[in-house]
Amino acid sequence: MPTRAAARPEAVAPATPPPARPLALIEQQPLSLSDMQEQLLEAAGGQILSEVRLQRALEARLREEQLKVTDAAIKAEEARLLEELDTDPDLARMLLKTVQESEGLGPRRYQELLWRNAALRALIQKFVVVDDEAMRRVWEVTYGPKVRIRVIVVASYAKAATVAEKLRQGEAFDELAIEWSIDPSRDRGGLLETLSTADPAYPTALRDAIDALQPGELTNPVLLGDRYLLALLEERIPAQDMTFLEARPVVERKTRLAQERMLMQEEAYRLRDEPKLLIFDETLQQSFNATNPELE
């Protein structure tokens, strides 16, 4: 019986590979990962590949910048996420669970999402500028006057003109929104959350059109990219009684978070294509193309 390895390892007969470990049994018949591989790649392969590609890019950038993602930074990302969902901790946890289920975020993908956010936040910190001008814009958007509007969004000017004529004839805006609008607000009769016409998150053309209205009045069709929008101003809401100095601590944090969010999105978009990528599996290629149609 030999007591040491053979002098020529290549002469040793290769071991028989173990059979694939079953992941489940269906009527006592084993189901392995290889049995489901193509379906899994088709269903989510492209999304997972995109996430791993971005993670590799972030790891490389962190090494270049000599930065690390700590456990504390990951916990802080979760705290921010919960705070954005709701100020009530219990309700925020319930909403987070709903989001995780709807997005298919199991424990591993959820932790990886938090890690990527923490990495992006660390990389963009040196570019964040919180000055009085930026804070005053946030103060005006947060505490200044707001409007409540309903919108109908359609795909062509001809449809916008048809809807506008129906409105002139006295048909109800909310009913037309349900029937004609392609915006998610259609289910609420076109009603949007209250907004500030100083908020740059909304298109300038829409804000300018609303500024000229009185409650009960309609805009003309407004061109937004490749779509047309009609808006009904329902209500003007006065500014809150909150001076800039009183609101400064809250506004400063809001300003920083808003800038971080914007810079993180830009950095993620820039980094996502940096690692060279070759895909050898046709099913995975199709899934990746479906996940990233602009890269085809």
N, C-alpha and C positions, 0 to 999 in steps of 0.2 A: 504494500500500500504506500503510495507516494506521500512524503511528508513536506514537500515544498512545491512551489509552482513549477510548471514545465519550463524548460529553457526557451522554448519557442512557443509563445502563447497562441500564435496562429494555428498551431498544430492541435490545439485543444478543440474538441467538437463543441460547437455553439450549443448553449442550453436551449431547450424547447421553450418558446415564449409562452408565458401563462395566458390562459384565455381571458378575454375582456371581462372585468368584474361586472356582474349584473347590477343595474341601478334599481330595478324593480322586477316584479313577477306579474305577468298577466295570465291568469288561469294556469299558474304554475310554470309558464314559459318565461325564461329570462329575457330581460330587455336591457341591452348594454348601451353605453354612450355612442358606440359606433352605429348602432341601429337608428339612432336619432340624429346623427351628426348633420346630415344634409338639411333636415327640417329646422334644426336649431340655427344653422348658419343662415338659412333663408329668412327665418323669423327675426333674428337679432344680431347676426354676425357683423353686419355693417356698422351698427351702432356701437357695439363693443370694440370693434377695430378702431373706430374713430376715437373712442375714449382712451384706449391704450396708447394710440399714437400721440394724442395730446399729452398724456401722462409722461411718456418718454421724453417729449420735447421739454416739458416742465422740469423733469429731473435733470436734464442737461443744462438748462438755464440756471437752475439753482446751484449746480456745481460751479458754473462759470462765475456766478455772483457771490459764491461762498455763503449761501443762505441755507437754512434748514427749516423744515416744517415740524414744529413741536406738537406734542399732544395738546398742550394748552391752546395753540392756534387752531387746531381742529375742533376742540370744544367750543372755542369762541365763534367759529363758523356756524356750528349748530345753534348756538344761542342767538345769533343774528337771524338765522333762518326762522326760528320759532317766533322771534319778536316781530318779523315781517308778516307772519301768518296771522297772529292775533296777540293782543296784550294780555289776554287771559291764558296763563300757562297750560291749564288743562285743555282748553279748547284748541290751543296751538298744537299740542301733542296729538289731538284727534285729527286735526287738519293735516298735520305732517304724515300721519299714518295713511290718510286718504291719498295724499300726493304720492307717497311711496308705492302704494298699491297700483295707482293709475299709471305710474311711470315704470312699473316693474323694477323698482329699486329694492333689491334684497339687501341684507346686512353688508355684504362686501361692496356692491356697487354704490351703496349709500355712503360708506366710509371713504371710498375712492373719490366720490363727488366732493365730499367735505375737504379731502386732502387737496384736490385740484383747486378748489376755491381758495384755500389757505395759501397754496403756492402762488397763485396769481396775485393775491393780495400782497404777499411779501415782495413780489417782483415789481409791482407798480407804485409802492409807497413813496419812492423818491420823486415821483412825478405829480403827486397830489399837492394842490395849492388851494388852501382855504383862506381867502382874503375877504375883506368887507364887501367888495362888489359882488362876489359870488354868494355870500351869505345874505345880502339884501335881496337878491333875486329869489333865493329860497324862502326868505321871510315873506315876500310879497305873494309867492305862489301858495304858501302854507296858510297865511293868516289874512291875506288880502281878499278883495271881493271875488265872488265866484258866480258861476252861472249853472243852471240846470237845463240841459237840452235833450231833445230827441233827434235821432238821425235816421236817414234812409240812405243806404249805400247801394249803388247799382253799377253794372259793368259798362254801360254805354250812355252817351248823351241822349240818344233817342229814348231810352228807358227813363232817364231823369226827366226829360221833357214830358213824357206821358204821366209820370207820377206828379209832377208839378201841376199839370192841368187838372188831374183828379183832385188835388188839394185845393185848387182855386174853385172847383165846383162844390167844395164843402165836404168831401170825404174825410174820414177821421185819420189823422196822422198815424196813430198807433196801429190801426188796422192795416193801413197801407204798408207800414214797416214790416209787419208780420208776413204780409203777402209778397212784397217785392224786395225787401232788403237782403243783401248777402253778408251783412255784418252780424257778428254774434249777438249784438244787442237786439236783433229782430225779435227774440223770444220775450223781451221785456217791452215790446212795442217801440223799440228804438231808443229807449231811455238809457243815458249814460250816467256814470258817477259825476257828481259835481266837479267842475273844472275851473281853473283860472285861465283867463285869456292871456296871462303873462307867462304861462307854463310852456317852455320851448319843446316839451315832449309832444305837443300837439302841433299839427301843420300850421304855418303862418297864415295860409290862405283861409283856413277854417276859423282861426282866431280873429282875423280881420273881419270876416263876414259876420261873425257873431257880435263883435263890438258895435256894429252899426244897427243892431236890432233892438226893438222894445219887446217886452214879454207878449207872446202871442203872434209875433211876426216870423216869417219864413225867409231863409236865404234863397238866392237863386242857386242853380246847380253849381257846385264848387268842384273843380277838377283836382283830384288828389292822385297823382301818379297815373295809373291806367283806369281809375274809377271815378265816378261822380257821386257827390254827396249833397243831400238837402238836409237842412237843419231847422228845427223849430225851437225858438227860445221860450222856455216855459217860465223861468223865474230868474231874477237877479238877487243874489244873496249878499248882504252887506259884509264889509270887512269885520273881522273879529277885533275886539278891544284889547290888542296886544302890541305893545311898542317893540321896536327892534331890540332895545336893551333888555327888556323883560324876556324876550324870546331867544336871546343870543345863545345860551347854552344848548337849547334844543336845536336851533337853527345851525349852529356850528357842527353838531354831530350829523344832522341831515345832509349838510353840504358835503362833508367828508365822505359819507356813505354813498351819496349820489356820484361823486367824482370817482370813487373807488370802483363802483359798479360799471361805470362807463369805460374806465381804463382797463378793467379786468376783461370786459367783453372784447375790446380792441386787441388786447394782448393774446387772448385765447384764439381769436380769429387769425391773428398773424402767425402764431406758433403752430397751429394745428397742421399746417402743410409742410413744416420744416423737415421732419424726419422722412428720408426717402422711403418709398413704399412700393413694393412689388407684390401683387396678389396672384397666386398660382391656381387658386380654386375658383371655378366659374361661378358657383353658387354664391360664394363669399363676395366675388367681384360685383355680381348683380345686386346683392344686398347693400354693399358699400355705395354703389352708384345711386341706389334708391334713397339712401340716407344723406348723400351729399350730391344732389343733382347738379349743382353749379360747378362741380369739379369734373364732370364728364367731358 
